[in-house]
């Protein structure tokens, strides 16, 4: 099946770069077209020329050309010129944003644009009446020719210094552009400078949240953000006593200053036990409570993806939290920051929303685990070194091996993009990377997946971003084809309980599938990534042989495992109503 345009957009880094090149060319062509339109407006009636020329002879023989009135023409020229500069500057920002030009060189290029952009229009403006380019002025006397030259230079300088401020304003207002897709917002350095940051230097600890380690029965990972380099004092409190915890830290240099990210892997905990963590810095403290996963079921997990910073996401997470879930597994496309360095506040807003919503009825915070999506990386098959924020902000493994597997690294960036979590005895969650990074469906990840599935856990749930049985996307997308080729046989061989997919912004439940055909003993695929995201354009799901239920309903999936290992999955909407259910 042929790929759609949007499918092609998500294929690889090479296709992403091709799109970048096409966008740059389109912006360049648009700027040229606008410039041509702009130049055609530089025609003067005899009346308008008399206002700028001191030569009586030139005024007398000025050609009569139909034009807009001069004031309207000036406004149109100013608006068009502003658009030309915006197009050129966006073209440069595109090249910088796609890591094809160093930011310093981009700044130099934009400065050159500012200084040189006014020259062509000013030069064209000044040539009117110049004897060397105007045939109608060829019969002028020498003194009148000289007067025309002087007029040309005068008009050139006046127009150049008149237009130059507009060039600077155009660049200034779009500098540091951040484009968030869900919800669609655009900000720049100047707009962010007049709005309050969620992590100012005087805030102490900005954010505290929990992520899942390898075994949430006996450990948890605490993540903290501060704007100050000072050491954070962390104390773990339990009914048996208190314990000071050492922290690890890294720093990101953001637009508004350094961001210090601290993390603590809290280990040797008791299952089904409540704990409180108090973190202090410069006399300011925050506390967070949590509960470890139970040693034996029952357990309840929430699954969903494609959230965005929406009220719908907030309501769905609160509904799940009210059901006392043990963890929330997010399937990628989280904040829709699109791997833009200037979109750090988008992540701040999302983290603040999650930490306020993911609170259980007893007041404890609910930990999360995240799969990476294409809106975290900016595409598919993106080198991990080019992905911003995701790996720095969300530590999901207590032990991390570098890609060479030679030594253990303490830094979050070296954690893998796929990971497994023990939730309870005979209950586990495996989070995969659907080729969002340079990790492929086969190779190292496939061998790792085989080892984890060979443990023969009774209830295993799989989560990843791009679906292999898509609801709205193309069945022939390479990500889906690769997933059905390498992953699906393993899911079927080890009889995983359910597979949670995302990306398509739909609700779906498939029929039970085995060997790419309907089978009563097959695997059910649930999804499809509509945990808050709200598309401006309605999506439709074409009839596909494997779909049992499909709609555009916002939802979150809950999977519950009972004491006897019986399991079910059910979908709830923003009102907390269960509208779909399946026994697993």
N, C-alpha and C positions, 0 to 999 in steps of 0.2 A: 504494500500500500504506500502511496506517495506521502512524503512528509509534508505537513503544513508549514507555513512560514514560521509560526511560533515554535514548532518542533525543531526546525532548522536552526533557529536562534539559540537553542539550548544544547546543541550537539557537542561542541568541544571548544577548547580555547582557540583553535584555528578558525572555527566559524565565528566565534565571538570577535576575534580580531578582524575578520572579513567584514562583519557588521560595523565595527568601529571605523574601518577604512571607508565603507560606503557612506556612513553618517558624515564623516569628515568631508568627503567629496560632495555630498548633498549640501552641506552647509556652505562649502566654498562656492558651489554653483549658485546657491541662493543669494550669497553676498554679491556675486558678480551681477546677477540679474537685477538685484536691488540697486546696485551702483549704476547700471545702465539706465534704469528708470530715473534714478536721481539726476543723472547727467542730462537727460532729455528735458528736465524741468528748468534748466539754465537757459531759458530764452527770455528775451526782454522786449517789451513793446517800447516804442519811442518814448512814451511818457515815463516808464519805469527807468529807462536808461538815463534820462535827464537828471534823475535824482542822484546818480552816482558818477556822472561824467562832467568834467569841466570844459570839454571840447564842444564848442558850438557846431563845428562842422560835422562831428560824429553824431551829435544829436539830430542834426538835420537829415542825415542820410541813413539813420538806423532803420533796419528792415522792420516791416510790420508783420509780426508773427503772432498767431493766436496763442494766448497763454492764460493761465489762471491769473487772477488778481495777485499782486505781488505779496500781500500778507498771507494769503492762503498758500501760495507757492513756498514761502519761507517755512511755514508750519509743516507742509508736506515733506519738504527737503530735510528738515530737522528730524522728523519722525523716521523717514527712510534711512537717513544716515545713522541714526541711533540703532536701527535694526541691523544695518550692515556691520557695525562694530560689535554688536551682540553676537551675530553669527560667526564672525572671525574669532572672537574671544571664546565662544563655546567650542569652536573647532579645536582651538589650542587646549582647552580644558579637557576635551574628549581624549586627546592624545596623551595628556598627562595622566588622566584618570585610568587609562588602560595600560599604564606603566610603559609607555613607549617614548616618554620624554621626561627627563628629570624635572621636578617642580621648579627648581631654580632657573633652568633653561626656559621653562614655560613662562615664568615671571618676566624674564628678559624678552621673550618673544612678544608677550602682551604689551610690554613697554614700547617696543619698537612699533607695534601696531598703533599705539596711541600717538606716537610722534609722527608716523608716516601716513596714517590714514587720512588726515586732513589735506595732505598735499595734492592728490589728484583732483579732488573736487575744487579746492581752492585754485589750482592751476587752470582747470577748465573754466571756472568763473572769471579768472583774470584775462583769459584769451579773448573775450568778447571785445571787439574793437581794435585788437592788435593788428597792425598792418600786414604782418607776415602770414596770417592765417585767415584773414577775412577779405575775400575777393571784392566785396562791395566797398571796402575802404582803400582799394588800391589806387584811386585817383587823388588821394589826399596829398597836400603839400608836406614838405619835410617837417615843418614845425608842428603840423597837425599829427603827423606820424609819431613824433617825439612825445607829444601830449598823450597819444594813445598808449605808448609804452609806459609812461609814468602812471597813467590810470590803471594799467594792467598790474603793475607791481603793487600799487596801493590797494587794489581790490584783493590781490593775493594775500597780502599780509593781514588785512582786516578780516577776510573770511577765514584764514587759517586760525587766527587766535580766537575767532568767534566759535568755530567748530571744535577746537581742541578740548574745551571743558566738557563738551558732550561725550567725547571719546573717553575721558577719564571717568565721567559719571557712569557710563555704560559698563566699563570694566570693574569699577568699584562696587556697583550694586550686585554683580553676578559673581564676584570673587568668593571662593569657598562654597560653591553651590552644593547643596544636598538635596537629592530627590528621593522621597519615600513614596512607595507605591500604594500601600494599604495602611491607613488612608492616604490618599494622594496629597502630599504636602511638599512645598519647596521652600528652602531657607538658604540664606547666604550668611557670610561672616557678619555683615552689618545688621541683618535682622536678628541673628543670635546674640549680638552684643547688647541689644536692648531688651532681651528677655532673660528671665532668671534661670540659672543653671540648677539642675537637681543635685549637683555635687560641688557646691562652692567650697573654698578653702576653710571657711569657718563652720562647716557643717559636721565636723568630726567624722563619724562613720556614715557614709552616704547610703550604702546598700548592704544588706545581709540576706543571704539566701542559701539553700541547701541543694546539693546535687548527689546523685546516687553513686556510691563506690561499687566495687565488685560484689560485696556482700552486705546488704543493708540490714541484716539481722544483728550484726556485731560492729558496724562502723557507719560513718556518715562523713560527707565532705562539706565543710563550711567555707563559704566564699564571702569576702568583704571588699568594699571599695572605699578608698579615702582619697582626699586631695592633698594630704600632708604626708611627708616622708617619715614621720615619727613612728616608732614601734607601737604596735597594737597589743594591749594586754588582754588575753582571753582566758576566761575561767569557765570550766565545765562543772555544773552543779547537778548532783544526784542525791537521792535520799540517803545514800551511803556516805556522802561527803562531797568535797569539791576538789578540783585539780586544775592547776595552771597548765595551759597548752602552748607549745611553741608554734610559731607561725612561719610560713614561707611567703616571700613577696616578689613581685615583679612590677615594672613600671611601663606605662605607655605615655608617650609625649603627645598629648592632644592639643587641639587648637587653643583651648582656654587654660592650658597648663597641664602639668603631669598628673596622671591618674595611677594611684598605687593600688595594686590588686593583691590581696592577701588571701591565703587559703590554709586550711588546717584539715588534715585527714585524721578524724577522731576514731580511734580503734579500741578494741578490747571492751566493747560495750555489751550489755545484756539484752537479749531479744525481748521485744514487747515491753520496753522500759522507757519511761519519760525522762527527758534531760532538759536542762536549761543552759544556754551559753550566754555569758555576759562579756561583751567586748568594750574596751575603754581606750580612748585616745585623748590626750590633753584635757582630762577631766570630764569629757563627754562620753557617755556610755549608751549602748543599745543592747537589747536582749532578744533572744530568739529561743523558742522551745520546739522540741521535736520528739518523736517517738520512733524507736527502732522497729523494724519489721518483725513479725512474729516468727517463732521457730517453726510452727506448724500452721497450716491454713485454719480459718478462712483469711483470704486476702482479697483486696479490690484494687484494681489498677485503672487509671484513666488514660485513654489514647486519643490523639488528635494532632493535627498539623495545620500549617498555613493560617497563622493566627493574626498577624498584624496588630497594631496598637488600637484595637477597636473596643467599643463598649460591649459588643457581642461576645468577644473573647472574654472580657471581664465577667459577664453574666454566666457563661458556660463553665468557666473555671470555678466560680462560686457554687454553681449547682453541683459540680463534681466534688468539691471540697465538703459540701454539706452532707455528702454520702459517706464521709469518713474514709476516703481512699488512702491507700498507703503511699502511692507515688503517682506522678503525672508524667507520662512518656510523650514527648513532643516530637513530631515527625518532620521537622525542618520548615523552612520559610517562616522564620520567627518574627523578626522586627521589620523585615523588608528594607534593610539599610543598604542592600545591594553592594556590599563590600566597598563602600565609599568612606574614606577616612574622615570626611567632613560630617558624616552622619552619626557621630558618637552619641549625640543627644537622643537620637531615635532609639538606640539601645537603652539609654538611661530611662527613657519614658516607658519602654516595654518592661524593663526589670522592675520599676516602681509599680507598674500595674499588676504584674504577676505576684509580687510579694504581698500586696494588699489583698489580692483575691484568693490566693491559695492558702487559706487559713481554715483548719478543721473546726468543727463545733466546740471542741475543747480548747481552742486557742493555739494549738500547735501549728507550725509551718509544715507544708507538704513539700518534700523534695521532688526534684525533677530530673529527668534524663532526656537528652536531646540528640536527635539525628541531624546531620547537616543537610541543608537544602540549597538549591541554586541561588536563592536570594541572600544567603549568607556568603557565598563564594563569588557571586557575580556571573555564574554560568556552570557548565559541567566540564569535568576533566581539568579543573583549575589547580595548578601547583599549590600545595599547602602553604608555601612561603608567601603567596600573594593574598592569602585569606586573612582579613582583618577581624579582630574582636572575638570571633566565635571561640577559638581555642584558648584565647587568653582569659575570657570571662567565665567559661564553663568547664571546670575540672571534673572529669567523670571517671577517672581511674587513679587509684592510689599508687600504682607502680606503672611507670612509663618507659618503654623501650624506644630508642631511636630507630629510624628506618633500617639502619644496618644491623639492629638487634645485638649490638656489641656491649652496650652499657646502659645502666639505668640513669635516666635524666629526671631532675626534680621539676622541670619547668612545664607548665601546661601545654605550651605550643608543641611539645614533642609527644603529647598523648595521641593515641590513634584516633582515627575518625570512625572506627567501629569498636564496639565494646559490649560486654555481657554483664548481667547483674543477677545475682541470686536474691530472690525476693522472700522465699520461704522454702522449707523442705519440699523438694520436688516441684518448685515453681521458679521459673527464671524468665528473664527478658533479654533478647539479643537485639542490639541496635546496629544496623548495617549502613554502609556508605554506598549509595546507588550511583557510583562514579561521579559524584559531585566534585571530589578532589581527584588527584591523579591515580587514586586507588581504583582498580577495575573490579568487575564482578567476579573475575577468576583470579588466578595468581595467589598472592599472599592472603588476601581476605578470604578466598574460597577455602584454602587449607585451614585457616583459623576457624572458619565456620564449621568445617567438618569435625574438627577436634571438639568444639563446644557442643555440637549436636550428638556426638558419640557418648556423652555423659548419660544419655537416655533419661533425662528429667521427664517426669510424668506430664507436666504442663509447661510448655515453652511457647512464649509469644514473641513474634518477630515484628520489628518496626523499622521502616526506612522511608525515604522521601519519594522517589519517583516510582510510580506503580508499574508492575509487570502485567497487570490486567487492568488497564486504565478505563475509567468511566467515560471521560470526555475526550481524552487524547487519542492519538493514533495507535492502533494495535501493533503497527509496524515500526514504531520508534525504536531506535537502536538500544536505548536503555531498557525498554520492555523486552526486546528480543534477547538481549544478553541475560536479563534476569530469569526469563523462562528457560534459557539454555543451561545456566550454571546453578541457579539457586533453587528453582522449583523442584527439580529431582531430589535435592536434599531435604526440602520441606516434606515432600511426600514419603521419602524413605524413612524419616524419623517421626513422621506423623505429628507435626507441630500443631498446637491447638488452634491458632489463628494467626493470620498475617495482616498487619495494619499498614496500609499504604496511604499516600497523600498526593499533593501536587496539583490535582485536577480541580480543586475547589468545588467538589460535589459530595453528596452522600451516596454511598454505594454498599451493597452486599452482594457478593457473587454467589453463584451456585457452587456446590462442592466440585472441585476440579482436581483431576489427576491425569497426567500425561496429556495436557492440553485438550481435555474433553470432560464432559460432565460425568461425575462418578459419585454415587452416594457415600463412598468412603474417602472422598477426596478432601482437599484443603479449602477452607473458606477464606476469601480475601475481603477485608473490611476497609472502609475509607470514606472519602477519598480526599481529605484535606480541606475541611471547611470549619475550622475551629475559630471563627471570628471574621475571616476575610470576607469582604463583600465586593464582588465584581461589579463594575459600572455597566459592563455589557453582560447580559444574561447568557449563561452557558447552557448548552443542550447536550444530552448524552444520546448518541445514535444507538439504535438497536444492536446489541452485541450478544452473541450466543451464550456468554458466560454470566451476564448480569441478571440477578434475581430481583433486586430493588435498587432504584436510582432516583435521585431528586436533587434539587439545589438547596435542601434544608440545612441550615447551620446546626451543628451538632457536636457532641463529644461522645466517644465510645467508652463504656465501662465494661471491664472484664472481671468476673468474680469467680473465685475458686473456693469451693466449700471444703469442709473437714474431710469428706470422703473423696476428695479430688474431683467431684463433679464441677463442671464449669459452664458458664453462660456468658454471652456478651449482649449488651443492650445499648441502644443509642437514645440519648435524651436531648431535648431541645432547650432553648433559653429559658423556657418556663418550667423546666424540670420534668416535663412529661416524657415518658418512655414511648417512642413511636416505632421502634423496631427491636426485635429480640431474636436470638438464636442460641440453641443449646450446642455446646462444643464437645 
